[in-house]
Amino acid sequence: MAALGVLLAPGLALASGDAHGAHHAPPPVWTTVFFVVMLLSIAILPLTPLEHWWHKNRNKLLLGLALAIYPVLHITVIEPDLVQLEHTVVEYAQFIILLGTLFFVSGGIYLTGDLKATPGTNLKFLVFGTLIASIVGTTGASMLLIRPVLRTNHERKYKVHVVIFFIFLVSNIGGSLLPIGDPPLFLGYLRGVPFTWTLGLWKEMATVAGLLLVVFFFLDRHFYNKESLKDRQEDAATVEPLRVEGKINVLWLAGIVVCVALTPQEWGLLREAMMVGCAVGSQLTSAKDVREKNAFTWFPILEVAALFIGIFLTMIPALMILKAQGGSLGVDSPAKFFWFTGVLSSFLDNAPTYLVFFSTAQGMVESGALAYPADQMVHMTVQGATEVPHIILQAISVGAVFMGANTYIGNGPNFMVKAIAEEQRVEMPGFFGYMKWSILLLIPCFGLVTVLFFLGH
């Protein structure tokens, strides 16, 4: 209900005031309910007796399209704004093609082997995964490394914490530095944020990742010392060096990165066509059994596609309202943007939450509620896009990416990693059990980030 209040607040203010800088009157406030219901469905239905019904991608798609009927009707018939609809459809296509090509190509890289499951080995896995997540995406890095990590720790009894820190670092925080690292940042790139701008988040990422890696090493050493001598001996007896199969796909991944980084926005979907070409090249040059060894299936990316068509369409009214008068939220400082974006990203999905507050910041700049000097603004690459203050965009970006790790539902890879771990008979904690770990370990880190980077601006 708090999320509902946050999303509806700007619309309530519109009832008593005029919109600023909008060519079309924003939709009525009640139309944002479809967006809220969509997000709450994602958060709640997996925890209810309807879990098996919800597990089918077809049902996710049908629910999303059903909820999108009125928002689409509103901007095509009632108060036509076909440009807004066109932008939404194009952004959705760009979003899914990026995730899909990264997902497919990374699935063609298979790591074999079984290393000795020492704290040092696990630390190296997490450091490597954190570093590559911005390049191959948090989904790609998670799918590439989680099975080798589980295989390495197979003989250990105390390994739940390894998977939890993996979710924190590889599935979330590691994706901070490039738009292809995490879906929220890519949506910002599509809205005009320069490709290399996110490299400036390295200080926030280094702070949180560094703290978590230090804590992990000492915690893993504690649990390693509790392992029985028999388990340690079995682990040492099964050591097998890591080998990489499907190395050609590293080049195809690099090709996708180049397509995103160097292709002008004006080229439109030609960039996406080139990315699909990289995926086709991966298929033609990879051994067929590599993806079989990775247990590759299309289910995860089809799930994302099914969910996000509903999210993109139902959030149109909310984005239009926030663009018109986002200042009514009362979120007027970097620290507030960081925590509001982060908390909602924890319990909803961090990609649409990022867009909500990105649009809020744009609307506040247009209305004068956020006033910063020109040299402190992010200059957008999309013609006509409203500039946003650097510090505000940093807060929104870090909040969405980092706090997506707070729950299993904050970011797509979280649940995928949990499911794979449970397939390997790792007794992962439930929804609230996982949150105990995140509250204990992540929230203090985020408090430090607030003090170091977002207070006093």
N, C-alpha and C positions, 0 to 999 in steps of 0.2 A: 504493500500500500504506500510505503514511502516513495518507491519508484514512481507510482502513479501520480503522487502529489508533485514530484519534481517535474515530471513530463507535462503535467497539465498546468502548472503555475503560469507559464508565459501566456497560455491561451486565456486563462482567467483574467489576466491583466488586459488582454486585448479587448475584452468586453467593455472596458471603460476607457480605452484610449485608442489612438490611431496608430497604424503600423507605419514604420519608418522605412523609406527606401524600397518599398515593394511595388513591383509593377502589377501584381495581382493581389487581390485581397486574400489573406490567409484563410484556410478552411476553418469552420467552427471548431471550438475546442473539443467537442465530444468525438470528433473523428480520430483523435489520437488514441482512443480506447482500443482500436483494432491493433495498433502497434504494441500497446501495453499487454494486451491479451496474448499476442504472438510471443513476446519475450517471456511472459510468465508461464506460457505453455512449455517453452524450452526448459525453464528452470524447475517447474513443478511436476509435469507429467512423468518424467523418468523416475520420480520418487513415489508414484501412486500405483494402485492396482492396474492402471492403464499402461504400464510400462511396456508390456508385450505388444500392445496395439501401436504405441508410439515408436517402437523400435523399427517398424517398417517405414522405409523412406517414402513409399507411396502415400502413407497417411500423413506424414509431415508435409509433403507437397500439397495434398488436398486441403489440409487445414490452412496452410499459408495462403493458398489461392482463394479459399472461401473468405478469409479475413480481409483479403485485398480487394474484394469486389467493390465495396463502396468507395475506398480511397481512389481507386482507378476511375470509377464512375464520376466521382466529384471533379477530377481534373481533366476529364475528357468530355463530359456532357454538361454537368451543372455549372461549373465555372472553369471553362476550358483553359488549360495551361499545358499544351502539348510539348512545349520545350522542356518543361520539368519532367514529364514522363519520358521523353526521349533521353534526357541526361541520365535518368535512373536506369533505364534499360541498358544503355551503353556501359555505365559504370558496373552494373551487375555482370555483364558479359566479360568486361576486362578483369574484374575481380575473380570470377570463376576460372577463366582461362589461365591466369597467373597461378592460382592455387593448384589447378588440375595439372598443368604442365610440370610444375615443381614436384608435385606428388608422384606423377608417373615416372619422371626421369630419375628421381632419387630412389624409387622402387627398383631400379635396375642396378643398383650398387649393393652388393652383399658382402658383409664382413663375416668371415669364418674364423674359427679359433675359440680358444677358451683359456684366458689368462689366469694367473694366480690371483685370487680375490683378496688382495691386501688393500689397506686404506690408500696406499700410494697409487695402486692401479685404478681404483674407483675414482680417486681424485683426478687422475689424468683423463678418464672418460668424461667426467663432468666439465673439466676445463675445455677439452676439445669440443664437446657438444655445445657449450656456451659460445665458443668462438665461431663455430660454423653456422649457428642458427640464424644469424643475420644474412648469411649468404645463400643458404639452401632453404631457408624458412624454418620456423619452429616445427611445423608438421614434418617436413623432410628430415630434419635433424633427429626428431624424436623417433620416426619410423626407421631411420638408418641405424640408430645406436641402441635402442631399448633392448632388442633381442640379444646383441652381444653382451650388454651389461647383465642381463638376466642369466645368460649362459655362463658368464664368468662367475657369478655369485650363486650358481645353482646349488653347490654343496653347503653353503652357509645357511644357518637357521635364522640369523638376525640380519635381514636385508630389506625390510619394509622401508626403513629410513633412506636407503639408497634410491628407491623408486620415487619417494616423496621429494628428495632434493633434485632428482632428475627432472621431475615436473616443474619445480620451482625455476631451475636454471636453464635447462635445454628447451623445455616446452613453452617457456614464457620470457624470462628476463634476457636470455641470450639473443632474442630477436629484435633488439632495440635499435640497432645501428643502421639498418637499411630498410627501405619501404617493402622489399620482398621478405623481410624477416618475420613480420607479424601482420595479419590482416588489417588492423586499425591503421597502421602506418601506410599501407598501400592505398587505402581509401583516401588518406590525406594527400598522398602523391597524385591520385586521380583528380583531387580537388585543387591542385596547383602548388602543393608544397614541393620545393626543389628536391631532386633525388638525393643529393648529398647532405641536405640539411640535417637529417637524422644522425649523421656522424657526430654532431655536436652533443648528443646525449651520452657520450662515452663516460663522462664523469659520474653521472648518476648510475649508469650500468656498472662501472668499475667499483663504485662504492658498495652497492648491494651485492653484486656477484662476489666481490672479494670477501666481504663479511661472511656470506653463506658458505663459501668454499673453506674458509678457515674453520668455521663451526663444524662443517661436515667432516673434515679430516679428523678432528679430535673426537667427534661423536662416533665415527666409523671405527676409529682405533679402539675406543671403549668397547664397542660391540664385538669387534674382531677378537679382542682378548677374552671375551666370554665364550667364544666358540670352543667346542671340544677338540681335543687332540686328534680324535678319529676324523672329524670333519675337515680339519686342516690338512691331514695327511691325504684324504681322498681328493681334496682340492688340488694339492700339489701333484698328485698322480695323474690328473687329467689335463694338465697344462698342454696347450697347443697354440703355437704362434698365430697371431692374427694375419689373415690374408684378405686381399680385396679382389673380388670378382666384379666384372662390369666396369672396369676403370674408364672405358670410353665415355661413360655417362658423366664423368666429371667435366669433360669438355662440353657436353650438351647443357649441363647446368650453367657453366660459364657463358654459354651462348644465350641462355635465357636472361641472365643478369645483364649482359651487354644490350640485349633487346630493350629491357626496361630502362636501363641507365642512359643509353645514347640515342634512342629513337625519339624524335620530337613528338610532343603531344598532338601536333597538328596532323600527324600521319594517321591518326585515328586507329581503326582496327587493323591496319597493316602491321603494326607492332605485334598485335595478338596473333596474326597469321604467321609471323616469323617465329613466335614462341611455339605455336602448334607444330611448325616445321621442325623445331628442335626435338619435340616429343616424337614426331614421326621418325626422325633420324635415330633417336634412341631405340625405338622399336626395331628398326632395320639393322642396327649395328650391334645389338645386345644378344647374348645367348639366351635362348628361350627359357632355360631352366633357372636363370638367376632370379627372376621375379617369383617363380614357384618356390624357390628356397626361402625367399623373403615372406612367403605366405601372402603375396600381394593380391588384394581384391579392390574392386572399385567402390565398395560400400562406403568407406569414410568420405571420399570426395563427393559421391552422389548424395550423401547425407548433408554435407555442407551446401551443395547446390539446391537441394530441396528446401532446406531451412531458409537460406538467404534470399530466395526469390520472394518468399513471404515477408521477410524482414525488410528488404529493399522497397517493396511496394507499399507495405503498411506504414513505413516510417515517413512517407512523403508529407502527409499533413503535419506531423510533429516537426520535421525539419523546416517547413515553410513558416510555421508559427514561431519557432525559435529564431529563425532568421529575421522575422519581423520585429520581435520584441523579446530577445533573450535576456535583457537586463533585469526583467522582473523576477528572475530566479533568486536574485540576491547573491549570486556567485560573482564576486567582484575583485578577487585577488588570486595570485598564482596558487597559494596554499589551498584555497577553497576549490579552485578548478582541479587541482591534483586529487584531493580527497573525494569530491563529489564524483568525478569521473571514475576514480578507482573503486569506490564502494559499489557503484552501480555496475561497473565492469565485473566485479566479483560475483554478483548474483544474477546478472543478465548475460549478455555476450559483449565482449569488449569492443568488437568492431562497430556495431551500431551505436554503442554508448559513446565511442570516440566521435562519431559523426554528429551526435546530438550536441555535444559540448563544443565541437568545432564550429557548428552552425550558430550556437549560442554566442560564442566569442565574435564571430563575424557580425551578427546582428547588433551586438553591443558596441562594436567599433563604428558601425554605420549610424547608430543612434547617438554616439558621443559618450556612452556610458563607460567605455574603455578608451582612454586617451593616452597614447604613448608617442614619443618623438618618432619621426620618420625613420631614423637610423636604428630604431629598436623594433621595426616591423619586419615580418617575413614577406619578401616580395614573391608573389605567386607567379607561376609559369602559365596558368590558364588565364586567357584574356578576360578581363572584367571581374575576376575573383577578388573579393574583399581581402585585404591584408590583415594579418593577425599578429599581435605582439609576440616576439620571440619567447619571452618568459612564460606567457600564457600557453602557447603551443607546446612548449617543453613540459609544462605541468600536465596538460591534457594527454600528451603522448606517453609520458612516463606513467601517469596514473592508469591509463588503459592497458599498457603492455605489462607493467609490473604487477598490478593487482588482479589481472586475469589469473594469476597463480593462487589467489586466496581460496578458491573452491574448485571442485571438479568441473563446474559448469561455466567457469569464467573464460575459458579458451578451449577451442576444439581439440587440440592434442592431449589435453589433460585426461579426458575420458578414454581416448584411444590408448594411452599409455597404461592407464588403470586396467582396462579390459585385457590388454596383452599380458600384463603382469599376473592377473588372476588366471588367465589361461595356463600360465606357467606355475600355478599353485602357490603364488605369493598371496598371503592373506592381507589384502589391502584394507585400510580402515574405511568405514562408511563415510557418508557425506559430512557429518558433524565431527567424526573422528579425525578426518583429514583437516578440518578447520581448526582443530586444536593445535595441530602442527603449524599451520599457517599463522594463527594468532600469536603463538609463542615465538616463532622464528622470523616471520615476515613483517608483522606490524611494527616491531621496534626498529627494523631497518627502514621502513617507510617514514617513521617518525624522524629518524636521523636525516633522511633525504629532505624532508620538509624544512628542518632547521638549517641545513647546509645550503640548500638551493632555492627555496621558495619563500622563506620569510623575509620581510624587509623590502619587498619589491612593490 
